[in-house]
Amino acid sequence: MAFQFLHIDIVARAVPKKATAKRWPLHDVLAEAGRETAACPHIEAPRPPKRLFGLTLPEVERATQRLAEEARDAKGRKLRKDSPVMLAGVLSYPVALADMNECSRADYAVWETRSLRWLSGRYGDTLASVVRHEDESFPHLHYFIVPRLTSDRRLDLEAVHPGIAAREAAKRDGKSAKEANRDYCEAMRGLQDDFHAYVGLFHGHLREGPRRRRLSRGAYLAEKRNAKRRAETMTKAEGRLTELEAFKLAAAGADKVQHRAELLEREVLDLREENRTLTLEKADLVPKLEEAQGRMEGYRFDASQTAKAFAMLVALVTTGRDRCRTALLSMPRPRQVGKDVWQRLQGFLTGDDDDEGMPFERRRRSYERE
């Protein structure tokens, strides 16, 4: 067998009493997938499954039970126990474990990775868990879908089951039950086609077996050979595309590096220009600063001289000591004191003013009286 196998089914918390086909309730489905002893008597040597994605199976059951309790039907009532609450699917690799060699095991590993990507891309965050079984004839994956609640608290099965979505859309359009069922089957064939295009085609798996299309053995074997060649071609093409994408990413990275280098170069040029401007401004400001500092020193010296002269004058007036007069006469004129005022003061100190001939003591007493 070298054709793909994909199966999906709806699961309820309890089996409907009028079920015409063999149906398993939620707990039993997950117990069988988890290889609980009482749930898998058909397996000769059960082995624990390998979890590849998502929740553990007991966690899936608890999450589904909580969601089912919260959900409501179209009339706002609590869901019946036999209402579907989860999807369970199987993907099988068409090479028996006993027949697998190094090449087919490597191919299986790629098939498994592709299958997980397909599941994740198709179901998004409704994909609750994926486990692998290797204790039956063919290696296969079990996956479980827990639908979301809509705004009116209904389980959105249409979003995850294409057949149900097509059937309900047909009913809303007023189509007959037969037409709705035909749309259901067509949508499910579309699901198989999608899986084949994304996964099976790359591994030489046929979309359908020989009985389905009533092929002769020779025609079937010829199609198998063609499928293998197509798979090899697709794999090579995918490898080339991967290389091309890597080249594009590298080129895009190089462009980004070049763009960043150009930005940095412009920043360096701007900083150099700014530095040159600041250097010129500094060269212009240094002489002005030195000149201002010189003036400031002059102002400080003048202020000091003025204060000193005033102190000597006060001491002379209050004490009459000649050394104060001598100190005043030897001092240069402070810049803050007018020239005529300083000359009159000098004349007063030397006796050359209008009161010429008046002894110094009399002048001091006269100043005190005034």
Secondary structure, DSSP 4 states (H G I P E B T S, - for coil): --B-EEEEEEEESS--TT--S----HHHHHHHHTT-GGG-TT-SS--PPEEEEES-HHHHHHHHHHHHHH-B-TTSPBPPTTSEEEEEEEEE-SS-GGG--HHHHHHHHHHHHHHHHHHHHHHGGGEEEEEEE-SSSS-EEEEEE-PPB-TTS-B-GGGT-HHHHHHHHHHHTT--HHHHHHHHHHHHHHHHHHHHHHTGGGGT-BSS-HHHHT--HHHHHHHHHHHHHHHHHHHHHHHHHHHHHHHHHHHHHHHHHHHHHHHHHHHHHHHHHHHHHHHHHHHHHHHHHHHHHHHHHHHHHHHHHHHHHHHHHHHHHHH--HHHHHHHHHSPPPTTS-HHHHHHHHHHHHT-STTTT--HHHHHHHHHH-
